[in-house]
Amino acid sequence: MAAPPHPFAFRDFRFLWAARFLSTIGQNSMVVVIGWQVYDIARRSMSTKDAAFQLGMIGLVQFVPLALLTLVTGWTADRVDRRWIARVTILLETICAGVLAWLAWTGNGQLWPIFVVAFMLGVCRAFAGPAVGAIAPNLVPPESLPTAIAVSALAWQMGGIGGPALGGYLYAAAPWLPYAVSAGLFLISTISLFFIRPLPATELDRKANPWRQMVDGLHYVRRNRLVLGAISLDLFAVLLGGATAMLPVYARDILHTGAAGLGNLRAAPAIGASLTGLYFSIRPLRRDVGVKMLIAVIVFGAATVAFGLSTNVPFSLFCLASLGAADMLSVYVRNALVQIWTPNEMRGRVGAVASLFVSGSNELGEAESGLFAALIGPVAAVVAGGIGAICVTLLWARLFPELGRAKTFDPPVRAAKEELA
């Protein structure tokens, strides 16, 4: 059997990949600087624990709009041209970056303006996530989709490498500079999206009740236990194992590496993830995908525990790279299962639910980490979270046996047809 064509063979996918790569660099550059600024400003008048709590609140502020808008954003992605949703939201992120640059330029010493902009960034991400995620399956044939997902994740992870380091070094040069550079990257990303040609129209009934259509995404996820198990595993495992939220604390008060060192710490998980994504973009995973996803999440939890206990910078970087590699494998399998098992007319709404779960694990995980760090200290919070991630994985393997039985990415009907052929 001939190998399926590589996603980069398709013109529109190349433009989508470039847009995601550039916007991800900008987003990660801003994230690391926002975290550092919030913690640094808070530490001027607060204790380490109280400042860590403020750091966690940044994650909560970005999660709230996603939680409130999930049904609307998914329905919009299935009703409106997904290209335009992506263009408008990234353009709004450009404006947000410009506002943060202005605040840094004027020497703002207050937290509330940063929290307001973080909320607006959460709104943009709430609409962009389902729309952008649903575009790729329309740009490549089904047999190339797993590789396309790995390549897309590679763009995200490569941006995760360059973004934090870029943000840290630019901030060391001038506090406003990383935001200004991010604004430029967002603008170029928006322009790239304008080169993507029209997508196939979805089969969403324009006369049906909009509220019922919004809820259909929830019903689909609830009925499809494989999809439900995959995205909920990510929610609870990463929710508990959110070590990255505490990186400013480790950089400033435990490892004593400063702002530049924080950029390296933030980049380490992305380096591990990028190497894993590069591997799967060349050699796509084809067998025992469910079991491998479960093992990857256990490795993620173990690496989180090791990082939490470490006081050695090289070993900490190794632990972060390891948890990034394990997380990448989990993300790769989960995204492929969700995209392939979901029909095109449902991808926006199902993608919105998945985005809620994923952001719940990231932004809400930051809030959880900040809260526990305030109660029991940052080291204990990270270690307990890693142990919790392992326990959740073992529990999910029993609650959702469909995960362990997932041998390939193909739905049963398609797999059976290929075997008969």
C-alpha positions as CSV (number, residue, x, y, z in Angstrom):
1,M,0.0,0.0,0.0
2,A,1.4,3.4,-1.0
3,A,2.0,5.9,1.8
4,P,-0.6,8.7,2.0
5,P,0.6,12.1,0.7
6,H,2.2,14.4,3.3
7,P,0.1,17.3,4.4
8,F,2.7,19.8,3.2
9,A,1.9,18.6,-0.3
10,F,-1.4,20.7,-0.1
11,R,-1.1,24.4,-0.5
12,D,-3.8,25.5,1.8
13,F,-2.5,23.4,4.6
14,R,0.9,25.1,4.3
15,F,-0.7,28.5,4.9
16,L,-2.7,27.2,7.8
17,W,0.4,25.7,9.3
18,A,2.3,28.9,8.9
19,A,-0.5,30.9,10.6
20,R,-0.6,28.5,13.5
21,F,3.1,28.5,13.9
22,L,3.4,32.3,13.9
23,S,0.4,32.9,16.2
24,T,1.7,30.3,18.6
25,I,5.1,32.0,18.9
26,G,3.3,35.2,19.7
27,Q,0.9,33.6,22.2
28,N,3.7,31.8,24.1
29,S,5.9,34.8,24.1
30,M,3.1,36.8,25.7
31,V,2.1,34.0,28.2
32,V,5.6,33.8,29.7
33,V,5.9,37.5,30.0
34,I,2.4,38.0,31.5
35,G,3.1,35.3,34.1
36,W,6.4,36.9,35.0
37,Q,4.9,40.4,35.2
38,V,2.0,39.3,37.3
39,Y,4.2,37.4,39.8
40,D,6.9,40.1,39.8
41,I,4.3,42.9,40.5
42,A,2.6,40.8,43.1
43,R,5.8,40.0,44.9
44,R,6.5,43.7,45.5
45,S,3.7,43.7,48.1
46,M,2.8,40.1,48.7
47,S,4.4,36.9,50.1
48,T,5.5,34.1,47.8
49,K,2.3,32.1,48.4
50,D,0.0,35.1,47.8
51,A,1.8,36.0,44.7
52,A,1.6,32.4,43.4
53,F,-2.2,32.7,44.0
54,Q,-2.3,35.8,41.8
55,L,-0.4,33.8,39.2
56,G,-3.0,31.1,39.3
57,M,-5.8,33.6,38.9
58,I,-4.4,34.6,35.5
59,G,-5.3,31.1,34.3
60,L,-8.7,31.3,35.8
61,V,-9.4,34.7,34.1
62,Q,-8.6,33.1,30.7
63,F,-10.7,30.0,31.4
64,V,-13.9,31.8,32.4
65,P,-14.8,33.1,28.8
66,L,-14.1,29.7,27.4
67,A,-16.4,28.0,29.9
68,L,-19.2,30.6,29.3
69,L,-19.0,30.6,25.5
70,T,-18.3,27.0,24.7
71,L,-21.7,26.2,23.2
72,V,-21.8,29.5,21.2
73,T,-18.2,29.2,19.8
74,G,-18.8,25.6,18.7
75,W,-22.1,26.4,17.0
76,T,-20.5,29.5,15.3
77,A,-17.6,27.3,14.0
78,D,-20.2,25.0,12.3
79,R,-22.3,27.9,11.1
80,V,-19.9,30.6,9.9
81,D,-16.9,30.4,7.6
82,R,-14.2,29.1,9.8
83,R,-11.5,31.0,8.0
84,W,-13.1,34.3,9.0
85,I,-13.5,33.3,12.6
86,A,-9.8,32.6,12.7
87,R,-8.9,35.8,10.9
88,V,-10.9,38.0,13.2
89,T,-9.8,36.4,16.5
90,I,-6.1,36.5,15.7
91,L,-6.5,40.2,14.6
92,L,-8.1,40.9,18.0
93,E,-5.1,39.2,19.7
94,T,-3.0,41.7,17.7
95,I,-4.9,44.5,19.4
96,C,-4.5,42.8,22.9
97,A,-0.7,42.5,22.4
98,G,-0.6,46.2,21.4
99,V,-2.4,47.2,24.6
100,L,0.0,45.1,26.7
101,A,2.9,46.8,24.9
102,W,1.5,50.2,25.8
103,L,1.0,49.2,29.4
104,A,4.6,48.0,29.7
105,W,5.9,51.1,27.9
106,T,4.1,53.4,30.4
107,G,5.5,51.4,33.4
108,N,2.1,50.1,34.6
109,G,2.5,48.8,38.1
110,Q,-1.1,47.5,38.6
111,L,-2.5,44.0,38.1
112,W,-6.0,44.7,37.0
113,P,-5.3,46.0,33.4
114,I,-3.3,42.8,32.8
115,F,-6.2,40.7,34.0
116,V,-8.6,42.5,31.7
117,V,-6.5,41.9,28.7
118,A,-6.0,38.3,29.7
119,F,-9.8,37.9,29.8
120,M,-10.0,39.3,26.3
121,L,-7.3,36.9,25.1
122,G,-9.5,34.1,26.6
123,V,-12.4,35.2,24.5
124,C,-10.3,35.2,21.4
125,R,-9.0,31.7,22.1
126,A,-12.5,30.5,22.9
127,F,-13.7,31.3,19.3
128,A,-10.4,30.5,17.5
129,G,-9.9,27.0,18.9
130,P,-12.9,25.2,17.5
131,A,-12.7,27.1,14.1
132,V,-8.9,26.5,13.5
133,G,-9.1,22.9,14.7
134,A,-11.9,22.1,12.3
135,I,-10.2,23.6,9.2
136,A,-7.3,21.1,8.8
137,P,-9.6,18.0,8.1
138,N,-11.0,19.9,5.1
139,L,-7.5,20.6,3.6
140,V,-6.1,17.1,3.5
141,P,-7.5,13.6,2.6
142,P,-8.6,11.4,5.5
143,E,-5.6,9.1,5.2
144,S,-3.3,12.1,5.7
145,L,-5.1,13.5,8.7
146,P,-3.1,11.7,11.5
147,T,0.1,13.1,10.0
148,A,-1.5,16.5,9.6
149,I,-2.5,16.5,13.2
150,A,1.1,15.6,14.2
151,V,2.5,18.3,12.0
152,S,0.0,20.9,13.4
153,A,1.0,19.9,16.9
154,L,4.6,20.3,15.9
155,A,3.9,23.9,14.8
156,W,2.3,24.5,18.2
157,Q,5.2,22.9,20.1
158,M,7.9,24.7,18.0
159,G,6.1,27.9,18.8
160,G,6.3,26.8,22.4
161,I,10.0,26.5,22.1
162,G,10.7,29.8,20.4
163,G,7.9,31.8,22.1
164,P,9.0,31.5,25.8
165,A,12.7,32.0,25.0
166,L,11.9,34.9,22.7
167,G,9.6,36.5,25.3
168,G,12.1,36.1,28.1
169,Y,15.0,37.6,26.2
170,L,13.0,40.4,24.7
171,Y,11.6,41.3,28.1
172,A,15.1,41.4,29.5
173,A,15.9,44.0,26.8
174,A,12.7,46.0,27.2
175,P,9.4,45.1,29.0
176,W,7.3,46.3,26.1
177,L,9.3,44.6,23.3
178,P,7.9,41.0,23.5
179,Y,4.3,42.3,23.2
180,A,5.2,44.5,20.2
181,V,6.9,41.5,18.4
182,S,3.9,39.3,19.2
183,A,1.6,41.9,17.7
184,G,3.6,41.7,14.5
185,L,3.5,37.9,14.4
186,F,-0.2,37.9,14.9
187,L,-0.6,40.3,12.0
188,I,1.4,38.1,9.6
189,S,-0.5,35.1,10.8
190,T,-3.8,36.8,9.9
191,I,-2.5,37.6,6.5
192,S,-1.6,34.0,5.9
193,L,-5.1,32.9,6.7
194,F,-6.4,35.1,3.9
195,F,-4.6,32.8,1.4
196,I,-6.6,29.8,2.3
197,R,-9.2,29.1,-0.3
198,P,-13.0,28.5,0.5
199,L,-13.8,25.4,2.5
200,P,-16.6,22.9,1.8
201,A,-19.8,24.1,3.4
202,T,-21.1,22.2,6.4
203,E,-24.4,20.4,6.3
204,L,-25.7,22.2,9.3
205,D,-29.5,22.8,9.0
206,R,-30.0,26.6,8.8
207,K,-33.6,26.3,9.9
208,A,-33.1,24.2,12.9
209,N,-33.2,25.5,16.5
210,P,-29.8,27.1,17.2
211,W,-29.9,26.1,20.9
212,R,-30.6,22.5,20.0
213,Q,-27.8,22.5,17.6
214,M,-25.4,23.9,20.3
215,V,-26.4,21.2,22.7
216,D,-25.9,18.5,20.0
217,G,-22.1,18.8,20.4
218,L,-22.5,17.9,24.1
219,H,-24.8,15.0,23.3
220,Y,-22.3,13.6,20.7
221,V,-19.4,13.7,23.2
222,R,-21.5,12.1,25.9
223,R,-22.6,9.2,23.6
224,N,-19.2,8.6,22.1
225,R,-17.3,7.0,25.1
226,L,-14.0,6.9,23.3
227,V,-14.1,10.6,22.5
228,L,-15.4,11.4,26.0
229,G,-12.7,9.2,27.7
230,A,-9.9,10.8,25.7
231,I,-10.7,14.4,26.3
232,S,-11.7,14.0,29.9
233,L,-8.5,12.1,30.7
234,D,-6.6,15.1,29.4
235,L,-8.7,17.4,31.5
236,F,-8.2,15.7,34.9
237,A,-4.6,14.5,34.3
238,V,-3.2,17.9,33.2
239,L,-5.5,19.8,35.6
240,L,-3.7,18.0,38.5
241,G,-0.3,17.9,36.9
242,G,0.0,21.6,36.0
243,A,3.6,22.1,36.8
244,T,4.1,24.8,34.2
245,A,1.9,27.2,36.1
246,M,4.5,27.3,38.9
247,L,7.5,27.9,36.7
248,P,7.8,31.6,37.6
249,V,8.0,30.5,41.3
250,Y,10.7,28.0,40.5
251,A,12.6,30.4,38.3
252,R,12.6,33.2,40.9
253,D,12.6,31.5,44.3
254,I,13.7,27.8,43.9
255,L,16.0,27.5,41.0
256,H,17.0,31.2,41.0
257,T,17.4,31.5,37.3
258,G,15.6,34.8,36.7
259,A,13.5,35.9,33.7
260,A,15.9,34.5,31.1
261,G,16.0,31.1,32.9
262,L,12.2,31.2,33.0
263,G,12.2,31.3,29.2
264,N,14.4,28.2,29.2
265,L,12.1,26.4,31.7
266,R,9.0,27.3,29.6
267,A,10.7,26.1,26.4
268,A,11.9,22.7,27.8
269,P,8.5,21.0,27.6
270,A,8.0,22.2,24.1
271,I,11.4,20.9,23.1
272,G,10.5,17.4,24.2
273,A,7.1,17.7,22.6
274,S,8.6,19.0,19.3
275,L,11.0,16.1,19.0
276,T,8.1,13.7,19.6
277,G,5.9,15.6,17.1
278,L,8.6,15.5,14.5
279,Y,9.0,11.8,14.9
280,F,5.3,11.2,14.5
281,S,5.1,13.5,11.5
282,I,7.6,11.2,9.8
283,R,6.5,7.9,11.3
284,P,2.8,8.2,12.2
285,L,1.5,6.0,15.0
286,R,-0.7,3.2,13.7
287,R,-1.1,0.5,16.3
288,D,-2.2,0.2,19.9
289,V,-2.9,4.0,20.0
290,G,-5.1,3.9,23.1
291,V,-2.7,1.9,25.4
292,K,0.2,4.2,24.3
293,M,-1.9,7.2,25.2
294,L,-2.5,5.9,28.7
295,I,1.2,5.0,29.2
296,A,2.1,8.5,28.0
297,V,-0.1,10.2,30.6
298,I,1.4,8.1,33.4
299,V,4.9,9.1,32.2
300,F,3.7,12.7,32.3
301,G,2.6,12.4,35.9
302,A,5.9,10.8,36.9
303,A,8.0,13.5,35.2
304,T,5.9,16.1,37.0
305,V,6.7,14.6,40.4
306,A,10.4,14.5,39.6
307,F,10.4,18.1,38.5
308,G,8.6,19.2,41.6
309,L,11.3,17.6,43.8
310,S,14.3,18.9,41.8
311,T,16.5,21.7,42.8
312,N,19.0,21.1,40.0
313,V,18.5,23.2,36.9
314,P,19.7,20.7,34.2
315,F,17.7,17.9,35.8
316,S,14.6,20.1,36.0
317,L,15.0,20.9,32.3
318,F,15.2,17.2,31.6
319,C,12.0,16.5,33.6
320,L,10.2,19.3,31.8
321,A,11.3,18.0,28.4
322,S,10.1,14.5,29.4
323,L,6.7,15.6,30.5
324,G,6.4,17.6,27.3
325,A,7.2,14.5,25.1
326,A,4.7,12.4,27.0
327,D,2.0,15.1,26.7
328,M,2.7,15.4,23.0
329,L,2.0,11.7,22.5
330,S,-1.2,12.0,24.5
331,V,-2.3,15.1,22.5
332,Y,-1.5,13.5,19.2
333,V,-3.6,10.4,19.9
334,R,-6.5,12.4,21.4
335,N,-6.7,14.9,18.6
336,A,-6.5,12.3,15.9
337,L,-9.3,10.2,17.6
338,V,-11.6,13.2,18.0
339,Q,-11.0,14.6,14.5
340,I,-11.4,11.3,12.7
341,W,-14.3,10.0,14.7
342,T,-16.3,13.3,14.3
343,P,-18.3,14.2,11.1
344,N,-17.4,17.5,9.5
345,E,-20.7,19.2,10.3
346,M,-20.1,18.4,14.0
347,R,-16.4,19.3,14.3
348,G,-16.9,22.9,15.4
349,R,-19.2,21.9,18.3
350,V,-17.2,18.9,19.3
351,G,-14.0,20.9,19.0
352,A,-15.5,23.5,21.3
353,V,-16.2,20.9,23.9
354,A,-12.7,19.5,23.5
355,S,-11.3,23.0,23.8
356,L,-13.2,23.5,27.0
357,F,-11.7,20.3,28.4
358,V,-8.2,21.2,27.2
359,S,-8.3,24.8,28.5
360,G,-9.9,23.5,31.6
361,S,-6.8,21.4,32.1
362,N,-4.4,24.3,31.3
363,E,-6.0,27.6,32.5
364,L,-8.1,26.0,35.3
365,G,-5.1,23.9,36.1
366,E,-3.1,27.0,36.6
367,A,-5.7,28.3,39.1
368,E,-5.7,25.0,40.9
369,S,-1.9,25.0,41.1
370,G,-1.9,28.6,42.4
371,L,-4.5,27.8,45.0
372,F,-2.7,24.7,46.3
373,A,0.6,26.5,46.2
374,A,-0.9,29.1,48.4
375,L,-2.2,26.4,50.8
376,I,0.7,23.9,50.9
377,G,3.5,25.5,49.1
378,P,4.6,25.3,45.4
379,V,6.8,22.2,45.7
380,A,4.1,20.1,47.5
381,A,1.5,21.3,45.0
382,V,3.5,20.2,42.0
383,V,4.4,16.8,43.5
384,A,0.8,16.1,44.6
385,G,-0.5,17.1,41.2
386,G,1.8,14.6,39.4
387,I,0.7,11.8,41.7
388,G,-2.9,12.7,41.0
389,A,-2.3,12.6,37.3
390,I,-1.0,9.0,37.6
391,C,-4.0,8.0,39.8
392,V,-6.5,9.5,37.3
393,T,-5.0,7.6,34.4
394,L,-5.3,4.3,36.2
395,L,-8.9,5.1,37.1
396,W,-9.8,6.1,33.5
397,A,-8.3,2.9,32.2
398,R,-11.0,1.1,34.2
399,L,-13.9,3.6,33.6
400,F,-13.3,3.8,29.9
401,P,-12.0,0.4,28.6
402,E,-12.7,1.8,25.1
403,L,-9.4,3.7,25.4
404,G,-7.4,0.5,25.9
405,R,-9.3,-1.2,23.1
406,A,-8.5,1.5,20.5
407,K,-6.0,-0.2,18.3
408,T,-5.9,2.3,15.4
409,F,-7.3,5.8,14.7
410,D,-10.0,4.5,12.3
411,P,-13.6,4.2,13.4
412,P,-14.8,0.5,13.5
413,V,-16.8,0.8,10.3
414,R,-14.0,2.2,8.2
415,A,-11.5,-0.2,9.7
416,A,-13.8,-3.2,8.9
417,K,-14.2,-2.0,5.3
418,E,-10.4,-1.8,4.9
419,E,-10.0,-5.3,6.2
420,L,-12.6,-6.7,3.8
421,A,-11.0,-4.9,0.9
